[in-house]
Amino acid sequence: MNRLNMTDTRCAALFASGLQPSDAPTGDAVAKAVQRTVRRFGAGGCEGRMAQEFGDHPEAAVDRMQWVRQLIREMQVGSASLAWPAGLAWPASQRAA
């Protein structure tokens, strides 16, 4: 999976997760939520849930996606408070072939 697809998958998974801005999530919490959600729904399922939310509640979905993309961007840059934990791997089904 290339970096763009991985970023899109992470965004869709975090969007579909139960994690909320009020949780003030750490990098570890974000990474675990992404991993858990991908395992539960698969990448396509996460994207489907995201699309449904944009159809049902577009204003709220836009706000959530802005928050999601900000968190994912911070983790890709590797800020001290939000970085992908080194030992937290993607599920085997989501790794590049």
C-alpha positions, 0 to 999 in steps of 0.5 A, spaced: 500 500 500 503 506 498 503 512 502 497 516 500 493 510 500 495 508 507 493 515 509 486 515 506 485 508 510 488 511 516 483 517 515 477 513 514 478 508 519 479 514 524 473 517 522 469 511 523 472 509 530 469 511 536 474 516 538 472 523 539 476 530 540 473 530 547 477 524 548 484 528 547 487 522 544 494 520 544 498 518 538 498 511 541 490 511 542 489 514 535 494 508 532 490 503 536 483 506 534 485 506 527 488 499 527 482 496 531 477 499 526 480 497 520 480 490 523 473 490 525 470 493 518 476 493 513 478 499 509 472 498 505 467 498 510 471 504 514 470 508 507 463 506 506 461 508 514 465 515 512 461 516 506 454 514 509 456 520 514 457 525 509 450 523 506 447 523 513 450 529 516 454 533 512 456 539 516 458 534 522 462 530 517 466 535 515 468 538 522 470 530 524 474 530 517 478 536 519 479 533 526 481 526 523 486 529 518 489 534 523 491 528 527 493 523 522 498 529 519 501 530 526 502 523 526 505 523 520 510 528 521 512 525 528 510 530 533 512 528 540 505 528 543 502 524 536 507 519 533 505 512 530 508 507 536 513 503 532 511 497 535 504 498 532 503 494 526 497 494 521 493 488 520 496 483 515 490 484 511 492 491 510 499 491 509 503 492 502 503 486 498 
